[in-house]
Amino acid sequence: MEAPPRPLEVREQDTLHRLENDVDAWVSTAALDGTPYLMPLSFLWSDGTLLLSTSRTNPTARNLRANPRLQLTLGEVRDVIHVTGTAEIVKPTDAEAEAFATKAGFDPRRLDNYPFFRITPTKIQAWREVNELKDRVLLLDGTWLV
């Protein structure tokens, strides 16, 4: 039997909990010619944005430098958080970089070719079952709808 849909306030709280506590997400980028690329990456939720890092030579980094739009997904098929956003290369604060290293289990600052990318969400969707699809958009154009 399918559970009833969560109220939007609960869904927002659950989403924020996952963003703060999950370690990895599937990150989807595209090259300028449209070639898609999917890669699991660790992230840090920081002040309403996601911070991630990957090798400068990785297709994800090359794609984000050429085309800053991306999508990333947390969770499982029946408990998903789907984020659409834009990326920029940044130098994180010392506190953010340290928090990222602690959470991810590796420190990109110690590697010469690992830039940090800040992902600014433009849309966040969350749902578990079909009965939550109708109200799955929680953030749109950078504004929480709840």
C-alpha positions in Angstrom: 0.0 0.0 0.0 1.3 3.4 -1.0 1.9 6.0 1.7 0.0 9.2 1.5 1.8 12.2 -0.1 3.9 14.2 2.3 2.7 17.8 3.0 4.9 20.2 1.1 6.5 21.5 4.4 7.6 18.0 5.3 8.9 17.4 1.8 11.0 20.6 2.0 12.3 19.6 5.4 13.2 16.1 4.1 14.9 17.6 1.0 17.0 20.0 3.1 17.9 17.1 5.5 19.1 15.1 2.5 21.0 18.0 1.0 22.7 18.6 4.3 23.5 14.9 5.0 23.9 13.0 1.8 27.4 12.8 0.6 27.1 12.0 -3.2 24.9 12.9 -6.1 24.7 11.9 -9.7 25.8 14.9 -11.8 24.6 15.2 -15.4 26.3 17.7 -17.7 26.5 18.1 -21.5 29.2 19.2 -23.9 28.5 22.0 -26.3 27.7 19.4 -29.0 25.0 18.0 -26.7 26.9 14.8 -25.7 25.7 13.9 -22.2 27.9 12.9 -19.3 26.9 11.4 -16.0 29.2 11.1 -13.0 28.8 10.5 -9.3 30.4 13.3 -7.2 30.6 14.3 -3.6 29.0 17.6 -2.6 28.5 20.0 0.3 25.3 21.9 0.8 26.3 25.4 1.8 24.2 28.5 2.2 21.6 27.4 -0.4 24.2 26.1 -3.0 26.0 22.9 -3.6 29.8 22.8 -3.7 31.6 20.1 -5.6 35.0 19.4 -7.0 36.3 17.2 -9.8 39.5 16.9 -11.8 39.9 19.7 -14.4 40.5 17.1 -17.1 37.3 15.1 -16.2 34.5 15.5 -18.8 32.3 17.0 -16.0 34.6 19.9 -15.4 35.2 20.5 -19.1 31.5 20.5 -19.8 30.8 22.9 -16.9 33.4 25.3 -18.1 31.9 25.3 -21.6 28.2 24.9 -20.5 27.4 25.8 -16.9 23.9 24.2 -16.9 23.6 20.9 -15.1 21.2 18.5 -13.3 22.0 16.4 -10.3 20.1 13.8 -8.5 20.2 12.4 -4.9 18.5 9.4 -3.6 16.8 6.4 -5.1 14.1 6.0 -7.7 11.3 6.1 -5.1 12.8 8.9 -3.0 14.5 11.3 -5.4 15.6 14.9 -5.2 16.3 16.4 -8.6 18.2 19.7 -8.9 18.6 21.8 -12.0 21.1 24.6 -11.7 24.1 26.5 -13.0 27.7 26.2 -12.0 30.6 28.5 -11.6 34.2 27.9 -10.6 34.9 29.4 -7.2 37.4 29.6 -4.4 35.4 28.4 -1.4 35.9 29.9 2.0 38.3 28.0 4.3 35.4 26.8 6.4 33.5 25.5 3.3 36.6 23.8 1.9 37.3 22.1 5.3 33.6 21.1 5.6 33.7 19.6 2.1 36.9 17.7 2.8 35.4 16.3 6.1 32.1 15.3 4.5 33.6 13.9 1.2 36.5 12.1 2.7 39.0 13.8 0.4 40.5 17.3 0.2 40.6 18.8 -3.3 42.8 21.6 -2.0 45.7 19.1 -1.8 45.4 18.3 -5.5 46.7 20.7 -8.2 44.0 20.1 -10.8 40.7 20.0 -8.8 38.7 23.2 -9.0 35.6 23.8 -6.9 32.3 24.4 -8.6 29.4 26.2 -6.9 26.0 25.0 -8.1 23.2 27.5 -7.7 19.9 25.7 -7.9 17.3 27.1 -10.2 14.8 24.3 -9.6 14.5 21.6 -7.0 12.0 18.7 -7.3 11.3 16.0 -4.7 9.0 13.0 -4.8 8.7 9.4 -3.6 5.7 8.0 -5.4 3.3 8.9 -8.2 1.0 10.6 -5.6 3.8 13.3 -5.0 4.4 14.1 -8.7 1.8 16.8 -8.9 3.5 19.0 -6.3 7.1 17.9 -6.9 8.5 21.4 -7.6 9.8 22.8 -4.3 12.1 25.5 -5.6 11.7 27.5 -8.8 13.9 30.3 -10.2 15.9 30.1 -6.9 12.9 30.7 -4.7 11.4 28.1 -2.3 7.7 27.7 -3.1 6.8 26.3 0.3 
